[in-house]
Amino acid sequence: MTIIIFIIILAVLILIHEFGHFIVAKKLGVRVDEFAIGFPPKIFSFKPKKSETTYTINAIPFGGFVKIFGENPDEDSISGPDRIRSFVNKPKWVQAIILSSGVLCNIIFAWILISISLSIGTYGAVSESNINKVANPKILVLQVLPSSPAENAGLKIGDEILFAESKSNGFSMQGKNLTVSSLENLIGSNENSEINILYKRKNETGNAKVKPIAGIVGDKPAIGIVMSNVGTIKFPFYQAPIEGLKFTGNVIKEIVVDISKFIYSAITGVANLSNIAGPVGIVGLVGDAWRIGFVNLMMFVSFISINLAILNIIPFPALDGGRIFFILIEKIKGSPIKPKIANTINTVGFLLLIGLMFAVTYSDIAKLFK
């Protein structure tokens, strides 16, 4: 089920991104030859009557493309009979708008999802800045490490912790006394001693008996969970779009910082692929978000959409940002880059991206066997 949800999410995000290129190119008078979801081999294609565009569904779901006439310049697009509708012969500002439209659509889509989530009510971490906006605060399990005492005891992502008691000294906590820090202190001071945890999962309660051990994360005793004090953040429907815009801006800023740090670490040769997730890793994260709730899944999809937008605007060959960078170079030098050179650079860039995707996927799979 999780894999199906992931494929649907990926297809929707690609559709949104490529639709941005498609519709803007059409509106600005550029011919679009193909609109494709996924990468070849081809499964199905059709071309409506009186349409110049072929719509294609391909077998490999991790991608998609719009084939815009003249985006990869050749003799026909430069000087052929339909050259007036060629991307390469359009003004530079038109080219830049078409190339950036996919990124913009992904960000707009994320903003819409975030706004809807905030109007319905979504989980958010409780902090000093938003404590007055959060209702029904609770301690929620956000991650359970494989083969940990918590997993062996039956704790799962999305469980709400209601009560905790140390069997060694009878010390217990619940209600206002139960906080993330107090529970961490209880776990840290009871190495190899049983702790009874009462949790709520959907509408049912259960008990988990765990013994903290050292070495899971550092030397301090732990049971192998990541938890947070969260509550429901909800805004009136008329206020949600404004708050959603602020939230979207903050997410963009954080993602830009994180990606910049990764690029710097890659350049300096200290990048760690285990810190990023590829398709396999994202499948697991989608499953975690789905288990917490549908609204939480919408928020997660919005984060993926923003990530997709930011990654695509990086000035790297084969990405939208790389093509925009080429346009800037052509504007500065006053003449076009030779088509053969541009196409070769983009092809090399595409192959490098495919190689990175396989490397990250291998890293994701390796994590499953640790």
Contacts in CASP RR format, 6 or more apart in sequence:
PFRMAT RR
TARGET T0000
AUTHOR 0000-0000-0000
METHOD contacts of the structure
MODEL  1
MTIIIFIIILAVLILIHEFGHFIVAKKLGVRVDEFAIGFPPKIFSFKPKK
SETTYTINAIPFGGFVKIFGENPDEDSISGPDRIRSFVNKPKWVQAIILS
SGVLCNIIFAWILISISLSIGTYGAVSESNINKVANPKILVLQVLPSSPA
ENAGLKIGDEILFAESKSNGFSMQGKNLTVSSLENLIGSNENSEINILYK
RKNETGNAKVKPIAGIVGDKPAIGIVMSNVGTIKFPFYQAPIEGLKFTGN
VIKEIVVDISKFIYSAITGVANLSNIAGPVGIVGLVGDAWRIGFVNLMMF
VSFISINLAILNIIPFPALDGGRIFFILIEKIKGSPIKPKIANTINTVGF
LLLIGLMFAVTYSDIAKLFK
2 283 0 8 1.000
2 284 0 8 1.000
2 286 0 8 1.000
2 287 0 8 1.000
2 290 0 8 1.000
3 283 0 8 1.000
5 286 0 8 1.000
5 287 0 8 1.000
5 290 0 8 1.000
5 297 0 8 1.000
6 279 0 8 1.000
6 282 0 8 1.000
6 283 0 8 1.000
6 284 0 8 1.000
6 286 0 8 1.000
6 287 0 8 1.000
7 61 0 8 1.000
9 286 0 8 1.000
9 301 0 8 1.000
9 304 0 8 1.000
10 61 0 8 1.000
10 62 0 8 1.000
10 63 0 8 1.000
10 279 0 8 1.000
11 37 0 8 1.000
11 61 0 8 1.000
12 301 0 8 1.000
13 106 0 8 1.000
13 109 0 8 1.000
13 301 0 8 1.000
13 304 0 8 1.000
13 305 0 8 1.000
13 308 0 8 1.000
14 37 0 8 1.000
14 38 0 8 1.000
14 63 0 8 1.000
14 64 0 8 1.000
15 37 0 8 1.000
16 102 0 8 1.000
16 105 0 8 1.000
16 106 0 8 1.000
16 109 0 8 1.000
16 305 0 8 1.000
17 102 0 8 1.000
17 103 0 8 1.000
17 105 0 8 1.000
17 106 0 8 1.000
17 308 0 8 1.000
17 309 0 8 1.000
17 312 0 8 1.000
18 35 0 8 1.000
18 36 0 8 1.000
18 37 0 8 1.000
18 64 0 8 1.000
18 65 0 8 1.000
18 66 0 8 1.000
18 102 0 8 1.000
19 102 0 8 1.000
19 105 0 8 1.000
20 101 0 8 1.000
20 102 0 8 1.000
20 104 0 8 1.000
20 105 0 8 1.000
21 66 0 8 1.000
21 68 0 8 1.000
21 98 0 8 1.000
21 99 0 8 1.000
21 101 0 8 1.000
21 102 0 8 1.000
22 32 0 8 1.000
22 35 0 8 1.000
22 53 0 8 1.000
22 66 0 8 1.000
23 101 0 8 1.000
24 97 0 8 1.000
24 98 0 8 1.000
24 101 0 8 1.000
24 102 0 8 1.000
25 31 0 8 1.000
25 32 0 8 1.000
25 66 0 8 1.000
25 68 0 8 1.000
25 87 0 8 1.000
25 98 0 8 1.000
25 101 0 8 1.000
26 32 0 8 1.000
28 90 0 8 1.000
28 94 0 8 1.000
28 97 0 8 1.000
28 98 0 8 1.000
29 85 0 8 1.000
29 90 0 8 1.000
30 68 0 8 1.000
30 69 0 8 1.000
30 85 0 8 1.000
30 86 0 8 1.000
30 87 0 8 1.000
30 90 0 8 1.000
30 94 0 8 1.000
30 98 0 8 1.000
31 52 0 8 1.000
31 68 0 8 1.000
31 69 0 8 1.000
31 82 0 8 1.000
31 85 0 8 1.000
31 86 0 8 1.000
32 52 0 8 1.000
32 53 0 8 1.000
32 66 0 8 1.000
32 67 0 8 1.000
32 68 0 8 1.000
32 69 0 8 1.000
33 52 0 8 1.000
33 53 0 8 1.000
33 54 0 8 1.000
33 67 0 8 1.000
33 68 0 8 1.000
33 69 0 8 1.000
34 53 0 8 1.000
34 54 0 8 1.000
34 55 0 8 1.000
34 56 0 8 1.000
34 65 0 8 1.000
34 66 0 8 1.000
34 67 0 8 1.000
35 53 0 8 1.000
35 54 0 8 1.000
35 55 0 8 1.000
35 56 0 8 1.000
35 66 0 8 1.000
35 67 0 8 1.000
36 55 0 8 1.000
36 56 0 8 1.000
36 57 0 8 1.000
36 58 0 8 1.000
36 64 0 8 1.000
36 65 0 8 1.000
36 66 0 8 1.000
36 67 0 8 1.000
37 56 0 8 1.000
37 57 0 8 1.000
37 58 0 8 1.000
37 61 0 8 1.000
37 63 0 8 1.000
37 64 0 8 1.000
38 57 0 8 1.000
38 58 0 8 1.000
38 59 0 8 1.000
38 60 0 8 1.000
38 61 0 8 1.000
38 62 0 8 1.000
38 63 0 8 1.000
38 64 0 8 1.000
38 65 0 8 1.000
39 58 0 8 1.000
39 59 0 8 1.000
39 60 0 8 1.000
39 62 0 8 1.000
39 63 0 8 1.000
39 64 0 8 1.000
39 65 0 8 1.000
40 58 0 8 1.000
40 59 0 8 1.000
40 60 0 8 1.000
41 58 0 8 1.000
41 59 0 8 1.000
41 60 0 8 1.000
42 56 0 8 1.000
42 57 0 8 1.000
42 58 0 8 1.000
42 59 0 8 1.000
43 57 0 8 1.000
43 58 0 8 1.000
43 59 0 8 1.000
44 56 0 8 1.000
44 57 0 8 1.000
45 54 0 8 1.000
45 55 0 8 1.000
45 56 0 8 1.000
45 57 0 8 1.000
46 54 0 8 1.000
46 55 0 8 1.000
47 53 0 8 1.000
47 54 0 8 1.000
47 55 0 8 1.000
48 55 0 8 1.000
58 64 0 8 1.000
62 279 0 8 1.000
62 357 0 8 1.000
68 87 0 8 1.000
68 98 0 8 1.000
69 77 0 8 1.000
69 82 0 8 1.000
69 85 0 8 1.000
69 86 0 8 1.000
69 87 0 8 1.000
70 77 0 8 1.000
70 78 0 8 1.000
70 86 0 8 1.000
70 87 0 8 1.000
70 88 0 8 1.000
70 89 0 8 1.000
71 87 0 8 1.000
71 88 0 8 1.000
71 323 0 8 1.000
72 339 0 8 1.000
72 342 0 8 1.000
72 343 0 8 1.000
72 346 0 8 1.000
73 88 0 8 1.000
73 336 0 8 1.000
73 339 0 8 1.000
73 342 0 8 1.000
73 343 0 8 1.000
74 339 0 8 1.000
76 82 0 8 1.000
76 83 0 8 1.000
77 83 0 8 1.000
77 86 0 8 1.000
77 87 0 8 1.000
77 88 0 8 1.000
77 89 0 8 1.000
78 86 0 8 1.000
78 88 0 8 1.000
78 89 0 8 1.000
78 339 0 8 1.000
80 86 0 8 1.000
83 89 0 8 1.000
87 95 0 8 1.000
87 98 0 8 1.000
88 95 0 8 1.000
88 336 0 8 1.000
88 339 0 8 1.000
90 98 0 8 1.000
92 327 0 8 1.000
92 330 0 8 1.000
92 331 0 8 1.000
95 327 0 8 1.000
96 324 0 8 1.000
96 327 0 8 1.000
99 320 0 8 1.000
99 321 0 8 1.000
99 323 0 8 1.000
99 324 0 8 1.000
99 327 0 8 1.000
100 313 0 8 1.000
100 320 0 8 1.000
100 321 0 8 1.000
100 324 0 8 1.000
102 309 0 8 1.000
102 312 0 8 1.000
102 320 0 8 1.000
103 309 0 8 1.000
103 310 0 8 1.000
103 312 0 8 1.000
103 313 0 8 1.000
103 320 0 8 1.000
104 309 0 8 1.000
106 305 0 8 1.000
106 306 0 8 1.000
106 308 0 8 1.000
106 309 0 8 1.000
106 312 0 8 1.000
107 248 0 8 1.000
107 252 0 8 1.000
107 305 0 8 1.000
107 306 0 8 1.000
107 309 0 8 1.000
109 302 0 8 1.000
109 305 0 8 1.000
110 248 0 8 1.000
110 251 0 8 1.000
110 301 0 8 1.000
110 302 0 8 1.000
110 303 0 8 1.000
110 305 0 8 1.000
110 306 0 8 1.000
110 309 0 8 1.000
111 241 0 8 1.000
111 244 0 8 1.000
111 245 0 8 1.000
111 248 0 8 1.000
111 302 0 8 1.000
113 298 0 8 1.000
113 299 0 8 1.000
113 301 0 8 1.000
113 302 0 8 1.000
113 305 0 8 1.000
114 244 0 8 1.000
114 247 0 8 1.000
114 248 0 8 1.000
114 251 0 8 1.000
114 299 0 8 1.000
114 302 0 8 1.000
115 240 0 8 1.000
115 241 0 8 1.000
115 243 0 8 1.000
115 244 0 8 1.000
115 245 0 8 1.000
116 240 0 8 1.000
116 298 0 8 1.000
117 295 0 8 1.000
117 298 0 8 1.000
117 299 0 8 1.000
117 302 0 8 1.000
118 233 0 8 1.000
118 234 0 8 1.000
118 235 0 8 1.000
118 240 0 8 1.000
118 243 0 8 1.000
118 244 0 8 1.000
118 247 0 8 1.000
119 234 0 8 1.000
119 235 0 8 1.000
119 236 0 8 1.000
119 237 0 8 1.000
119 240 0 8 1.000
120 234 0 8 1.000
120 295 0 8 1.000
121 232 0 8 1.000
121 233 0 8 1.000
121 234 0 8 1.000
121 295 0 8 1.000
122 232 0 8 1.000
122 233 0 8 1.000
122 234 0 8 1.000
122 295 0 8 1.000
122 296 0 8 1.000
122 298 0 8 1.000
122 299 0 8 1.000
123 140 0 8 1.000
123 230 0 8 1.000
123 231 0 8 1.000
123 232 0 8 1.000
123 233 0 8 1.000
123 292 0 8 1.000
123 295 0 8 1.000
123 296 0 8 1.000
124 130 0 8 1.000
124 134 0 8 1.000
124 230 0 8 1.000
124 231 0 8 1.000
124 232 0 8 1.000
124 233 0 8 1.000
125 228 0 8 1.000
125 229 0 8 1.000
125 230 0 8 1.000
126 134 0 8 1.000
126 137 0 8 1.000
126 229 0 8 1.000
126 230 0 8 1.000
126 231 0 8 1.000
130 233 0 8 1.000
133 233 0 8 1.000
133 235 0 8 1.000
134 230 0 8 1.000
134 231 0 8 1.000
134 232 0 8 1.000
134 233 0 8 1.000
135 231 0 8 1.000
135 232 0 8 1.000
135 233 0 8 1.000
135 234 0 8 1.000
136 231 0 8 1.000
136 232 0 8 1.000
137 229 0 8 1.000
137 230 0 8 1.000
137 231 0 8 1.000
138 160 0 8 1.000
138 161 0 8 1.000
138 229 0 8 1.000
138 230 0 8 1.000
138 231 0 8 1.000
139 160 0 8 1.000
139 161 0 8 1.000
139 178 0 8 1.000
139 179 0 8 1.000
139 180 0 8 1.000
139 183 0 8 1.000
139 227 0 8 1.000
139 228 0 8 1.000
139 229 0 8 1.000
139 230 0 8 1.000
140 158 0 8 1.000
140 159 0 8 1.000
140 160 0 8 1.000
140 161 0 8 1.000
140 227 0 8 1.000
140 228 0 8 1.000
140 229 0 8 1.000
140 230 0 8 1.000
140 292 0 8 1.000
141 150 0 8 1.000
141 155 0 8 1.000
141 156 0 8 1.000
141 157 0 8 1.000
141 158 0 8 1.000
141 159 0 8 1.000
141 160 0 8 1.000
141 161 0 8 1.000
141 199 0 8 1.000
141 225 0 8 1.000
141 226 0 8 1.000
141 227 0 8 1.000
142 157 0 8 1.000
142 158 0 8 1.000
142 225 0 8 1.000
142 226 0 8 1.000
142 227 0 8 1.000
142 228 0 8 1.000
142 288 0 8 1.000
143 157 0 8 1.000
143 225 0 8 1.000
143 226 0 8 1.000
143 288 0 8 1.000
144 150 0 8 1.000
144 151 0 8 1.000
144 155 0 8 1.000
144 156 0 8 1.000
144 157 0 8 1.000
144 224 0 8 1.000
144 225 0 8 1.000
145 151 0 8 1.000
145 216 0 8 1.000
145 217 0 8 1.000
145 224 0 8 1.000
145 225 0 8 1.000
146 370 0 8 1.000
148 216 0 8 1.000
148 222 0 8 1.000
148 223 0 8 1.000
148 224 0 8 1.000
148 225 0 8 1.000
149 210 0 8 1.000
149 211 0 8 1.000
149 212 0 8 1.000
149 213 0 8 1.000
149 223 0 8 1.000
149 224 0 8 1.000
150 208 0 8 1.000
150 210 0 8 1.000
150 223 0 8 1.000
150 224 0 8 1.000
150 225 0 8 1.000
151 224 0 8 1.000
152 210 0 8 1.000
153 197 0 8 1.000
153 208 0 8 1.000
153 209 0 8 1.000
153 210 0 8 1.000
153 223 0 8 1.000
154 208 0 8 1.000
155 197 0 8 1.000
155 199 0 8 1.000
155 208 0 8 1.000
155 210 0 8 1.000
155 223 0 8 1.000
155 225 0 8 1.000
156 201 0 8 1.000
156 291 0 8 1.000
157 288 0 8 1.000
157 291 0 8 1.000
157 292 0 8 1.000
158 201 0 8 1.000
158 291 0 8 1.000
158 292 0 8 1.000
159 199 0 8 1.000
159 200 0 8 1.000
159 201 0 8 1.000
160 199 0 8 1.000
160 200 0 8 1.000
160 201 0 8 1.000
161 178 0 8 1.000
161 183 0 8 1.000
161 197 0 8 1.000
161 198 0 8 1.000
161 199 0 8 1.000
161 227 0 8 1.000
162 174 0 8 1.000
162 178 0 8 1.000
162 198 0 8 1.000
162 199 0 8 1.000
162 200 0 8 1.000
162 205 0 8 1.000
163 172 0 8 1.000
163 173 0 8 1.000
163 174 0 8 1.000
163 178 0 8 1.000
163 196 0 8 1.000
163 197 0 8 1.000
163 198 0 8 1.000
164 172 0 8 1.000
164 173 0 8 1.000
164 174 0 8 1.000
164 178 0 8 1.000
164 183 0 8 1.000
164 186 0 8 1.000
164 195 0 8 1.000
164 196 0 8 1.000
164 197 0 8 1.000
164 198 0 8 1.000
165 171 0 8 1.000
165 172 0 8 1.000
165 173 0 8 1.000
165 195 0 8 1.000
165 196 0 8 1.000
166 172 0 8 1.000
166 186 0 8 1.000
166 190 0 8 1.000
166 193 0 8 1.000
166 194 0 8 1.000
166 195 0 8 1.000
167 193 0 8 1.000
167 194 0 8 1.000
167 195 0 8 1.000
167 196 0 8 1.000
168 190 0 8 1.000
168 193 0 8 1.000
168 194 0 8 1.000
171 186 0 8 1.000
173 182 0 8 1.000
173 183 0 8 1.000
173 186 0 8 1.000
179 229 0 8 1.000
180 227 0 8 1.000
180 228 0 8 1.000
180 229 0 8 1.000
183 227 0 8 1.000
186 195 0 8 1.000
187 195 0 8 1.000
187 212 0 8 1.000
187 221 0 8 1.000
187 222 0 8 1.000
187 223 0 8 1.000
188 212 0 8 1.000
188 220 0 8 1.000
188 221 0 8 1.000
188 222 0 8 1.000
189 221 0 8 1.000
190 212 0 8 1.000
190 221 0 8 1.000
191 212 0 8 1.000
191 213 0 8 1.000
191 214 0 8 1.000
191 221 0 8 1.000
192 211 0 8 1.000
192 212 0 8 1.000
192 213 0 8 1.000
192 221 0 8 1.000
193 211 0 8 1.000
193 212 0 8 1.000
194 209 0 8 1.000
194 210 0 8 1.000
194 211 0 8 1.000
195 209 0 8 1.000
195 210 0 8 1.000
195 211 0 8 1.000
195 212 0 8 1.000
195 223 0 8 1.000
196 207 0 8 1.000
196 208 0 8 1.000
196 209 0 8 1.000
197 207 0 8 1.000
197 208 0 8 1.000
197 209 0 8 1.000
197 210 0 8 1.000
198 205 0 8 1.000
198 206 0 8 1.000
198 207 0 8 1.000
199 205 0 8 1.000
199 206 0 8 1.000
199 207 0 8 1.000
199 208 0 8 1.000
200 206 0 8 1.000
210 223 0 8 1.000
211 223 0 8 1.000
212 221 0 8 1.000
212 222 0 8 1.000
212 223 0 8 1.000
213 221 0 8 1.000
213 222 0 8 1.000
213 223 0 8 1.000
214 220 0 8 1.000
214 221 0 8 1.000
214 222 0 8 1.000
215 222 0 8 1.000
216 222 0 8 1.000
216 223 0 8 1.000
216 224 0 8 1.000
217 224 0 8 1.000
235 243 0 8 1.000
248 302 0 8 1.000
248 306 0 8 1.000
251 302 0 8 1.000
251 303 0 8 1.000
251 306 0 8 1.000
252 306 0 8 1.000
252 310 0 8 1.000
255 303 0 8 1.000
255 306 0 8 1.000
255 307 0 8 1.000
255 310 0 8 1.000
256 310 0 8 1.000
259 310 0 8 1.000
259 311 0 8 1.000
259 314 0 8 1.000
262 271 0 8 1.000
262 275 0 8 1.000
262 276 0 8 1.000
263 314 0 8 1.000
265 271 0 8 1.000
265 272 0 8 1.000
273 359 0 8 1.000
273 360 0 8 1.000
273 363 0 8 1.000
274 363 0 8 1.000
274 367 0 8 1.000
276 360 0 8 1.000
276 363 0 8 1.000
277 285 0 8 1.000
277 360 0 8 1.000
277 364 0 8 1.000
278 357 0 8 1.000
278 360 0 8 1.000
278 361 0 8 1.000
278 363 0 8 1.000
278 364 0 8 1.000
279 357 0 8 1.000
279 361 0 8 1.000
279 364 0 8 1.000
280 361 0 8 1.000
280 364 0 8 1.000
280 365 0 8 1.000
280 368 0 8 1.000
281 364 0 8 1.000
281 367 0 8 1.000
282 304 0 8 1.000
285 300 0 8 1.000
286 297 0 8 1.000
286 300 0 8 1.000
289 296 0 8 1.000
289 297 0 8 1.000
289 299 0 8 1.000
289 300 0 8 1.000
290 297 0 8 1.000
311 319 0 8 1.000
312 319 0 8 1.000
312 320 0 8 1.000
312 321 0 8 1.000
313 319 0 8 1.000
313 320 0 8 1.000
313 321 0 8 1.000
313 324 0 8 1.000
314 321 0 8 1.000
314 322 0 8 1.000
315 321 0 8 1.000
315 322 0 8 1.000
315 324 0 8 1.000
315 325 0 8 1.000
316 322 0 8 1.000
316 349 0 8 1.000
316 353 0 8 1.000
317 345 0 8 1.000
317 346 0 8 1.000
317 348 0 8 1.000
317 349 0 8 1.000
317 350 0 8 1.000
317 352 0 8 1.000
318 346 0 8 1.000
318 347 0 8 1.000
318 349 0 8 1.000
318 350 0 8 1.000
318 353 0 8 1.000
319 353 0 8 1.000
323 346 0 8 1.000
326 337 0 8 1.000
326 342 0 8 1.000
329 337 0 8 1.000
330 336 0 8 1.000
330 337 0 8 1.000
END
